[in-house]
């Protein structure tokens, strides 16, 4: 069998390849242009095992290996770096290090969602970005209105508020700015509405998202984002692991018996959606997904372990809702490594 440690870059890759039958190790650089990478992997006897660090620019490489019948292992980049003892870092050393982890069965393989699920993620990310653009446009229009003594807040986006905004007497360039911003806003509203309908359809066809939506305060966007981000729930040992994975636990800087907690990290898009859903639900204790989730607002300081207990409660809500996966689905799911 061929085992390859691959230090993947955008334009090339450095590989360290081991033939287990002969024990021969080959090191070389493979360019991505002019079809060199395709020709190289097409010439290898299948199935070969290739290990890379997790990166957001490897979809084409994953597709290439799948078409050639090879196996791709994606590893936790931080765990891979932590296993590196030597201080010198080069592409060749990184490739050999990946190969060593693969051969010694110490490669920190992570769970990866299916290509179809990652495509649905693009739907959520695209909508998330467009909503941000719309907020920026609204803020600019609101600033123009406030400059003319009109402060309507959310009422500015009602029909009456829109008429009042369009009726403002502005200068030549301020008027052009208002007109073009309103045109962009109308275009974005139409696109976001289409994406909202697409999210509703995707959430209705995802069993875990349907189950999550039965919990008060969870809509199609929150349910679908959590279902896609969490994946097989069996890969989390407990609710604390899940809360940490979603970035809902607060940053901590404790010393000398004093516990200091900061804001939550919200590393995942699902974590951001989760927090937004809890705020929309009012954030009141015992209401919807806000119940039991720690530090959803401003940074807090505590000397006890109450925040940790609330983290467990909030994570347990998602764990309980997601455990409704059928036994057959759970058996077919790859558990992967705990986050």
C-alpha positions as CSV (number, residue, x, y, z in Angstrom):
1,X,0.0,0.0,0.0
2,X,1.1,3.6,-0.7
3,X,1.0,6.0,2.2
4,X,1.6,9.7,1.5
5,X,2.2,12.6,3.8
6,X,1.2,15.7,1.8
7,X,2.0,19.3,2.8
8,X,-0.7,20.9,0.6
9,X,-0.3,24.5,-0.7
10,X,-2.4,26.5,-3.1
11,X,0.0,26.1,-6.1
12,X,1.9,23.0,-5.2
13,X,2.3,20.2,-2.7
14,X,5.3,18.6,-1.0
15,X,4.9,14.9,-0.5
16,X,6.7,12.1,1.4
17,X,5.5,8.8,0.0
18,X,6.1,5.3,1.5
19,X,5.7,2.0,-0.3
20,X,4.9,-0.4,2.5
21,X,5.8,-3.4,0.3
22,X,9.4,-2.3,-0.2
23,X,9.9,0.3,2.5
24,X,11.1,2.9,0.0
25,X,10.4,6.5,0.8
26,X,10.2,9.1,-2.0
27,X,10.2,12.9,-1.5
28,X,9.2,15.2,-4.2
29,X,7.3,18.4,-5.1
30,X,4.2,18.2,-7.2
31,X,2.9,21.2,-9.0
32,X,-0.9,21.8,-9.3
33,X,-0.7,23.4,-12.7
34,X,-0.5,21.8,-16.2
35,X,-2.2,18.6,-14.8
36,X,0.9,17.4,-13.0
37,X,-1.0,16.5,-9.8
38,X,-3.7,14.7,-11.7
39,X,-1.2,12.7,-13.6
40,X,0.8,11.8,-10.5
41,X,-2.2,10.4,-8.5
42,X,-3.7,8.7,-11.5
43,X,-0.4,6.7,-11.9
44,X,-0.5,5.4,-8.3
45,X,-2.0,2.0,-7.6
46,X,-5.3,2.4,-5.8
47,X,-6.1,2.7,-3.0
48,X,-3.4,4.9,-1.7
49,X,-3.8,6.8,1.7
50,X,-3.0,10.5,1.7
51,X,-2.9,12.6,4.8
52,X,-3.1,16.4,4.9
53,X,-3.7,19.1,7.5
54,X,-7.2,20.6,7.6
55,X,-7.6,23.5,5.2
56,X,-10.4,25.3,3.4
57,X,-8.9,25.1,0.0
58,X,-8.7,21.3,-0.6
59,X,-12.1,20.5,-2.2
60,X,-10.6,20.0,-5.6
61,X,-7.9,17.8,-4.1
62,X,-10.5,15.7,-2.2
63,X,-12.5,15.3,-5.4
64,X,-9.4,14.3,-7.4
65,X,-8.5,11.6,-5.0
66,X,-12.0,10.3,-4.8
67,X,-12.1,10.0,-8.6
68,X,-8.8,8.1,-8.6
69,X,-10.0,5.7,-5.9
70,X,-7.6,7.0,-3.2
71,X,-8.3,7.6,0.5
72,X,-7.9,11.1,2.0
73,X,-7.3,11.6,5.7
74,X,-7.7,15.2,7.0
75,X,-6.0,15.9,10.3
76,X,-6.4,18.4,13.1
77,X,-3.8,21.1,12.2
78,X,-3.2,22.1,15.9
79,X,-2.8,18.5,17.0
80,X,-0.4,17.9,14.1
81,X,1.7,20.9,15.1
82,X,1.7,19.9,18.7
83,X,3.2,16.5,17.8
84,X,6.1,18.2,16.0
85,X,9.2,18.3,18.3
86,X,11.8,19.8,16.0
87,X,12.1,23.6,15.9
88,X,13.0,23.7,12.2
89,X,10.1,23.9,9.8
90,X,10.2,23.3,6.1
91,X,7.8,21.8,3.6
92,X,9.8,18.6,3.4
93,X,9.9,18.2,7.2
94,X,6.2,18.8,7.4
95,X,5.5,16.2,4.8
96,X,7.7,13.6,6.5
97,X,6.0,14.5,9.8
98,X,2.6,13.8,8.3
99,X,3.9,10.5,6.9
100,X,5.3,9.5,10.3
101,X,2.0,10.1,12.0
102,X,0.2,8.0,9.4
103,X,2.6,5.1,9.6
104,X,2.6,5.1,13.4
105,X,-1.2,5.3,13.5
106,X,-1.0,8.6,15.4
107,X,-2.6,10.8,12.7
108,X,-5.3,13.0,14.4
109,X,-8.0,12.3,11.8
110,X,-11.1,14.5,12.1
111,X,-14.7,14.1,11.0
112,X,-15.5,15.7,7.6
113,X,-19.1,16.3,6.4
114,X,-20.2,15.1,3.0
115,X,-19.8,17.2,-0.1
116,X,-23.6,17.7,-0.3
117,X,-23.7,19.0,3.3
118,X,-20.8,21.3,2.7
119,X,-22.7,22.7,-0.4
120,X,-25.7,23.4,1.9
121,X,-23.2,25.2,4.2
122,X,-22.5,27.5,1.2
123,X,-26.2,28.4,1.2
124,X,-26.1,29.4,4.9
125,X,-22.8,31.3,4.5
126,X,-24.0,33.2,1.5
127,X,-27.2,34.2,3.2
128,X,-25.2,35.2,6.3
129,X,-23.0,37.5,4.2
130,X,-25.9,39.1,2.3
131,X,-27.6,39.9,5.6
132,X,-24.5,41.6,6.7
133,X,-24.4,43.6,3.5
134,X,-28.0,44.6,4.0
135,X,-27.3,45.8,7.5
136,X,-24.5,47.9,6.2
137,X,-26.8,49.5,3.6
138,X,-29.5,50.2,6.2
139,X,-27.0,51.8,8.5
140,X,-25.8,54.2,5.7
141,X,-29.4,55.1,4.8
142,X,-30.2,55.6,8.4
143,X,-27.2,57.9,8.8
144,X,-28.5,60.0,5.8
145,X,-31.9,60.3,7.4
146,X,-30.5,61.2,10.8
147,X,-28.4,63.9,9.2
148,X,-31.7,65.5,8.0
149,X,-33.3,65.2,11.5
150,X,-35.3,62.0,10.8
151,X,-34.8,59.2,13.3
152,X,-37.2,56.3,12.9
153,X,-35.1,53.3,13.8
154,X,-36.8,50.2,12.5
155,X,-39.8,52.1,11.4
156,X,-37.6,53.6,8.7
157,X,-38.0,50.3,6.8
158,X,-41.8,50.3,6.8
159,X,-43.7,51.6,3.8
160,X,-44.3,54.9,5.5
161,X,-40.7,55.2,6.5
162,X,-39.5,54.4,3.0
163,X,-41.7,57.2,1.6
164,X,-40.3,59.6,4.2
165,X,-36.8,58.6,3.3
166,X,-37.3,59.1,-0.4
167,X,-39.0,62.5,0.2
168,X,-35.9,64.0,1.9
169,X,-34.4,66.9,0.1
170,X,-30.7,66.1,-0.4
171,X,-27.9,67.5,-2.5
172,X,-26.9,66.1,-5.8
173,X,-24.4,63.5,-4.6
174,X,-26.2,62.7,-1.4
175,X,-29.4,62.1,-3.5
176,X,-27.5,59.8,-5.8
177,X,-26.1,57.9,-2.9
178,X,-29.6,57.5,-1.4
179,X,-31.0,56.3,-4.7
180,X,-28.3,53.7,-5.4
181,X,-28.3,52.4,-1.8
182,X,-32.0,51.9,-2.0
183,X,-31.6,50.0,-5.3
184,X,-29.0,47.8,-3.8
185,X,-31.2,47.3,-0.7
186,X,-34.2,46.2,-2.8
187,X,-32.0,43.8,-4.8
188,X,-30.6,42.3,-1.6
189,X,-34.0,41.9,0.0
190,X,-35.2,39.9,-3.0
191,X,-32.1,37.6,-2.9
192,X,-32.3,37.1,0.8
193,X,-36.0,36.1,0.5
194,X,-35.1,33.5,-2.1
195,X,-32.4,32.2,0.1
196,X,-34.8,32.1,3.1
197,X,-37.1,29.8,1.1
198,X,-34.2,27.6,0.1
199,X,-33.1,27.3,3.7
200,X,-36.7,26.4,4.7
201,X,-36.7,23.6,2.1
202,X,-33.3,22.2,3.2
203,X,-34.2,22.3,6.9
204,X,-37.5,20.4,6.1
205,X,-35.6,17.6,4.4
206,X,-32.9,17.2,7.1
207,X,-34.1,14.9,9.9
208,X,-31.9,16.3,12.6
209,X,-32.9,19.9,11.7
210,X,-36.6,18.9,11.8
211,X,-36.1,17.5,15.3
212,X,-34.2,20.5,16.5
213,X,-37.0,22.8,15.3
214,X,-39.3,21.2,17.8
215,X,-37.5,23.0,20.5
216,X,-38.9,26.5,21.3
217,X,-36.8,29.3,19.7
218,X,-35.2,27.1,17.0
219,X,-36.1,28.1,13.5
220,X,-35.0,26.7,10.1
221,X,-31.7,28.6,10.0
222,X,-30.6,27.7,13.5
223,X,-31.7,24.1,13.2
224,X,-30.1,23.5,9.9
225,X,-26.8,25.3,10.9
226,X,-26.6,23.2,14.1
227,X,-27.4,20.0,12.3
228,X,-24.7,20.6,9.7
229,X,-22.1,21.8,12.2
230,X,-22.5,19.1,14.8
231,X,-22.8,16.1,12.4
232,X,-22.8,12.7,14.2
233,X,-23.5,13.5,17.8
234,X,-21.7,10.3,18.9
235,X,-18.3,12.0,18.3
236,X,-18.8,14.2,21.3
237,X,-18.2,12.6,24.7
238,X,-20.3,15.0,26.6
239,X,-22.1,18.4,26.4
240,X,-19.0,20.3,27.4
241,X,-17.2,19.1,24.3
242,X,-20.1,20.2,22.1
243,X,-20.3,23.6,23.7
244,X,-16.6,24.1,23.2
245,X,-16.8,23.0,19.6
246,X,-19.5,25.5,18.8
247,X,-17.6,28.3,20.5
248,X,-20.3,28.9,23.2
249,X,-18.0,28.6,26.2
250,X,-16.5,31.8,27.5
251,X,-12.8,32.6,27.3
252,X,-11.1,32.1,30.6
253,X,-8.1,33.6,32.3
254,X,-8.0,32.3,35.9
255,X,-5.2,32.4,38.4
256,X,-4.7,32.5,42.1
257,X,-8.1,31.0,42.9
258,X,-10.0,33.7,41.0
259,X,-12.0,32.7,37.9
260,X,-12.2,35.4,35.2
261,X,-14.5,34.7,32.3
262,X,-14.7,36.7,29.1
263,X,-16.9,36.8,26.0
264,X,-17.7,33.6,24.1
265,X,-15.6,32.9,21.1
266,X,-18.4,31.8,18.6
267,X,-15.8,30.2,16.4
268,X,-18.4,28.4,14.3
269,X,-21.1,30.0,12.1
270,X,-23.6,27.8,14.0
271,X,-22.4,29.4,17.3
272,X,-23.2,32.8,15.9
273,X,-26.6,31.7,14.7
274,X,-27.3,30.0,18.0
275,X,-26.5,33.2,20.0
276,X,-28.6,35.3,17.6
277,X,-31.5,32.9,18.0
278,X,-31.3,33.2,21.7
279,X,-31.3,37.0,21.6
280,X,-34.2,37.0,19.3
281,X,-36.0,34.7,21.8
282,X,-35.5,37.4,24.5
283,X,-32.7,35.7,26.4
284,X,-35.0,35.2,29.4
285,X,-34.3,32.2,31.7
286,X,-36.1,29.1,30.7
287,X,-37.2,30.4,27.3
288,X,-36.2,28.7,24.1
289,X,-32.5,28.0,23.2
290,X,-31.4,30.9,25.5
291,X,-32.0,28.8,28.6
292,X,-28.8,27.6,30.2
293,X,-26.4,29.0,27.6
294,X,-23.6,30.9,29.3
295,X,-22.5,34.5,28.7
296,X,-24.6,35.4,25.7
297,X,-24.2,39.1,26.3
298,X,-21.4,41.1,27.8
299,X,-18.3,39.6,29.4
300,X,-18.8,38.4,32.9
301,X,-16.7,37.6,36.0
302,X,-17.3,34.8,38.4
303,X,-15.6,33.1,41.3
304,X,-17.6,29.9,41.1
305,X,-18.4,27.2,38.6
306,X,-21.9,28.3,37.8
307,X,-21.0,29.2,34.2
308,X,-19.5,25.7,33.6
309,X,-22.8,24.2,34.8
310,X,-24.8,26.4,32.5
311,X,-22.6,25.4,29.6
312,X,-23.4,21.7,30.3
313,X,-27.2,22.5,30.4
314,X,-27.1,24.4,27.1
315,X,-25.0,21.7,25.4
316,X,-27.3,19.0,26.8
317,X,-30.3,20.7,25.0
318,X,-28.6,20.2,21.7
319,X,-27.4,16.8,22.5
320,X,-30.8,15.6,23.5
321,X,-32.4,17.0,20.4
322,X,-29.8,15.6,18.1
323,X,-29.8,12.1,19.5
324,X,-33.0,11.3,17.6
325,X,-31.0,10.0,14.7
326,X,-32.2,6.5,13.8
327,X,-30.0,3.5,14.7
328,X,-29.3,2.8,11.1
329,X,-28.2,6.4,10.4
330,X,-26.0,6.3,13.5
331,X,-24.4,3.1,12.3
332,X,-23.7,4.5,8.9
333,X,-22.2,7.7,10.3
334,X,-18.4,7.9,10.9
335,X,-17.9,8.8,14.5
336,X,-14.5,10.4,13.9
337,X,-12.4,12.0,16.7
338,X,-14.0,14.0,19.5
339,X,-13.8,17.7,18.9
